[in-house]
């Protein structure tokens, strides 16, 4: 479902993403774990065709991000920081608009809105204008907007940021419920507990590169630590030691 080969992104002399190679499969919730600035968002924006790579490439649901960007966009749903809503539109109008953009017929969009309302608890937001929404209400509509066309690949980039405890729980439960053999969910976060609960496999990212990939249990076992947080810092320590030795 996702095949990344030596993907990188430079801004002048700065490498936001050095060279990433990964594979992820249908049926997985695949985690991207890293601190802010590690390169997670850059990677997801490349995979979503919002940015053009400086080197390497990737396929998403079989389509190449360099040469088949339009097809890639049909296959994905993206939730990322800074995605806003039109204050003048209601939640329902927003979802109807994006359903039409994805080529859904009105009846199909209405059916998807009903499903997403049950999954995300959208009753409060459907017929209110977004200008009066709380942060959590806005995020619910942003998530529903990304899922309106029922995409086979879902990118969730710090999707629980700013949510209260109830809205966060709904979103985590939704991610678990969306897991299916023909769907891949890529879940980017710096919150260890979310990775431990959700993710089948994890790629730890630091300094624009993948430090290590595996199940949570395998990463803990490999580092000889007792939990994911300690394993994370041990992997970063090893990465720093390796860079120093090369220098």
C-alpha positions as CSV (number, residue, x, y, z in Angstrom):
1,X,0.0,0.0,0.0
2,X,3.0,2.3,0.7
3,X,6.4,1.9,-0.8
4,X,9.0,4.6,-0.1
5,X,12.4,4.5,-1.8
6,X,15.2,6.9,-0.7
7,X,12.8,9.8,-0.4
8,X,14.3,13.2,0.5
9,X,13.5,16.9,0.7
10,X,16.0,19.8,0.8
11,X,15.5,23.5,1.3
12,X,18.8,25.0,0.1
13,X,21.5,23.5,2.2
14,X,19.1,22.1,4.8
15,X,17.7,18.6,4.5
16,X,14.3,18.4,6.1
17,X,14.2,14.7,5.0
18,X,17.5,13.0,4.3
19,X,16.7,9.6,2.7
20,X,13.8,7.5,3.8
21,X,12.9,4.0,2.7
22,X,9.9,2.3,4.1
23,X,7.1,-0.2,3.3
24,X,3.7,-0.4,4.9
25,X,0.8,-2.7,4.1
26,X,-3.0,-2.9,4.1
27,X,-4.5,-3.8,7.4
28,X,-1.8,-1.9,9.3
29,X,-1.8,1.2,11.5
30,X,1.7,2.3,10.8
31,X,3.2,4.8,13.2
32,X,5.7,7.6,12.6
33,X,7.2,8.5,16.0
34,X,9.4,11.5,16.4
35,X,9.8,14.8,18.2
36,X,8.7,18.0,16.6
37,X,10.9,18.9,13.7
38,X,12.0,15.2,13.1
39,X,10.7,15.2,9.5
40,X,7.3,13.4,10.0
41,X,5.2,16.2,8.5
42,X,7.6,16.7,5.6
43,X,7.4,13.0,4.8
44,X,3.5,13.0,4.9
45,X,3.4,16.1,2.8
46,X,5.6,14.5,0.2
47,X,3.4,11.4,0.2
48,X,0.3,13.5,-0.2
49,X,1.9,15.4,-3.2
50,X,1.7,18.7,-1.4
51,X,5.5,18.9,-1.7
52,X,7.8,17.7,-4.5
53,X,10.7,15.5,-3.5
54,X,14.3,16.5,-4.0
55,X,15.3,12.9,-4.5
56,X,13.8,9.4,-4.4
57,X,10.1,8.6,-4.9
58,X,7.2,6.6,-3.4
59,X,4.1,4.8,-4.5
60,X,0.8,5.2,-2.6
61,X,-1.8,2.5,-3.3
62,X,0.2,1.7,-6.4
63,X,0.5,5.3,-7.8
64,X,3.8,7.2,-8.1
65,X,3.9,10.5,-6.2
66,X,6.1,12.1,-8.9
67,X,4.2,11.1,-12.0
68,X,0.7,10.2,-10.8
69,X,-0.1,12.9,-8.3
70,X,-3.8,13.2,-9.2
71,X,-4.4,9.5,-8.8
72,X,-2.5,9.6,-5.4
73,X,-4.8,12.3,-4.2
74,X,-7.9,10.3,-5.0
75,X,-6.5,7.4,-2.8
76,X,-5.7,9.4,0.3
77,X,-7.3,11.2,3.2
78,X,-5.0,13.7,5.0
79,X,-5.4,15.3,8.4
80,X,-2.5,17.6,9.3
81,X,-1.9,20.7,11.5
82,X,-3.0,24.0,10.2
83,X,-5.9,22.7,8.1
84,X,-8.7,25.2,8.5
85,X,-12.4,25.5,7.7
86,X,-14.4,28.2,6.0
87,X,-16.1,30.1,8.9
88,X,-19.2,30.7,6.7
89,X,-20.0,27.1,5.9
90,X,-21.7,24.6,8.3
91,X,-20.2,21.2,8.9
92,X,-22.7,19.6,6.6
93,X,-22.0,22.1,3.8
94,X,-18.2,21.5,4.1
95,X,-18.7,17.8,3.8
96,X,-21.1,18.1,0.9
97,X,-18.6,20.4,-0.9
98,X,-15.7,18.0,-0.4
99,X,-17.8,15.0,-1.3
100,X,-18.6,16.7,-4.7
101,X,-14.9,17.5,-5.2
102,X,-14.2,13.8,-4.8
103,X,-16.9,12.9,-7.4
104,X,-19.5,11.5,-5.0
105,X,-23.1,11.8,-5.9
106,X,-25.3,13.7,-3.4
107,X,-26.9,10.5,-2.1
108,X,-23.4,8.9,-1.6
109,X,-22.2,12.0,0.3
110,X,-25.3,12.0,2.5
111,X,-24.7,8.3,3.3
112,X,-21.1,9.0,4.2
113,X,-22.1,11.9,6.4
114,X,-24.5,9.7,8.3
115,X,-21.7,7.1,8.8
116,X,-19.2,9.7,9.9
117,X,-21.7,11.3,12.2
118,X,-22.0,8.0,14.1
119,X,-18.3,7.4,14.2
120,X,-17.2,10.9,15.2
121,X,-20.2,12.4,17.0
122,X,-20.8,15.2,14.5
123,X,-24.4,16.0,15.6
124,X,-23.3,19.4,17.1
125,X,-21.4,20.6,14.0
126,X,-23.5,19.6,11.0
127,X,-25.8,22.5,11.0
128,X,-23.7,25.2,12.7
129,X,-21.3,27.5,11.0
130,X,-17.6,26.7,11.5
131,X,-16.9,30.3,12.8
132,X,-18.5,29.3,16.1
133,X,-16.7,25.9,16.5
134,X,-14.4,25.0,19.3
135,X,-11.0,23.6,18.5
136,X,-12.3,20.1,19.0
137,X,-15.3,20.6,16.9
138,X,-13.2,22.0,14.1
139,X,-10.9,19.0,14.2
140,X,-13.8,16.6,14.0
141,X,-15.0,18.2,10.8
142,X,-11.4,18.2,9.4
143,X,-11.2,14.5,10.1
144,X,-14.6,13.8,8.6
145,X,-13.7,15.9,5.5
146,X,-10.6,13.7,5.0
147,X,-12.7,10.6,5.2
148,X,-15.7,11.6,3.2
149,X,-14.6,9.6,0.1
150,X,-13.7,6.5,2.2
151,X,-10.0,6.5,1.1
152,X,-7.9,3.3,1.2
153,X,-4.9,5.3,2.7
154,X,-5.3,7.7,5.6
155,X,-2.6,10.0,6.8
156,X,-3.1,11.3,10.4
157,X,-0.5,13.9,11.3
158,X,-0.7,14.9,15.0
159,X,-4.4,14.5,14.6
160,X,-5.2,14.6,18.3
161,X,-3.4,17.9,18.9
162,X,-5.6,20.4,20.7
163,X,-8.4,17.9,21.4
164,X,-9.9,17.4,24.8
165,X,-9.9,14.0,26.4
166,X,-13.3,12.9,25.0
167,X,-12.6,14.1,21.5
168,X,-9.1,12.5,21.6
169,X,-10.7,9.2,22.7
170,X,-13.2,9.3,19.9
171,X,-10.4,9.8,17.3
172,X,-8.3,7.0,18.7
173,X,-11.3,4.6,18.7
174,X,-12.1,5.7,15.1
175,X,-8.6,4.9,14.0
176,X,-8.9,1.4,15.5
177,X,-12.3,0.9,14.0
178,X,-11.1,2.0,10.5
179,X,-8.4,-0.7,10.4
180,X,-9.2,-3.1,7.6
181,X,-7.3,-5.5,5.3
182,X,-7.6,-3.1,2.3
183,X,-6.8,0.1,4.2
184,X,-3.6,1.6,5.5
185,X,-3.5,4.2,8.3
186,X,-0.3,6.1,8.8
187,X,-0.3,7.7,12.2
188,X,2.2,10.4,13.0
189,X,2.7,11.5,16.6
190,X,5.1,12.3,19.4
191,X,2.8,10.8,22.0
192,X,4.1,7.4,23.1
193,X,0.9,6.1,24.6
194,X,-0.9,6.6,21.3
195,X,1.7,4.6,19.4
196,X,1.5,1.8,22.0
197,X,-2.2,1.6,21.8
198,X,-2.7,2.0,18.0
199,X,0.3,1.0,16.0
200,X,1.1,-2.4,14.5
201,X,4.6,-1.2,13.5
202,X,6.5,2.0,14.1
203,X,9.2,3.9,12.3
204,X,11.2,6.1,14.7
205,X,12.3,9.3,12.8
206,X,14.9,11.8,14.0
207,X,16.9,14.4,12.1
208,X,15.1,13.7,8.8
209,X,15.9,10.0,8.7
210,X,14.5,6.7,9.9
211,X,16.4,5.5,13.0
212,X,14.6,2.1,13.4
213,X,11.5,0.3,12.4
214,X,9.6,-2.5,14.1
215,X,6.8,-3.4,16.4
216,X,6.7,-1.6,19.7
217,X,7.7,-4.9,21.5
218,X,10.6,-5.5,19.1
219,X,11.9,-1.9,19.6
220,X,11.8,-2.3,23.4
221,X,13.5,-5.7,23.2
222,X,16.2,-4.5,20.8
223,X,17.1,-1.6,23.1
224,X,16.9,-3.6,26.3
225,X,14.6,-1.1,27.9
226,X,11.4,-1.5,29.7
227,X,9.0,0.8,27.8
228,X,8.7,2.7,24.5
229,X,9.7,6.0,25.9
230,X,13.1,4.7,27.2
231,X,13.5,2.7,23.9
232,X,12.9,5.9,21.9
233,X,15.7,7.8,23.8
234,X,18.0,4.9,23.6
235,X,17.6,4.8,19.8
236,X,18.3,8.5,19.5
237,X,21.4,8.1,21.7
238,X,22.7,5.3,19.4
239,X,21.9,7.5,16.4
240,X,23.9,10.4,17.9
241,X,26.8,8.1,18.7
242,X,26.9,6.8,15.1
243,X,27.0,10.3,13.7
244,X,29.8,11.3,16.0
245,X,31.8,8.2,15.1
246,X,31.4,8.9,11.4
247,X,32.5,12.5,11.9
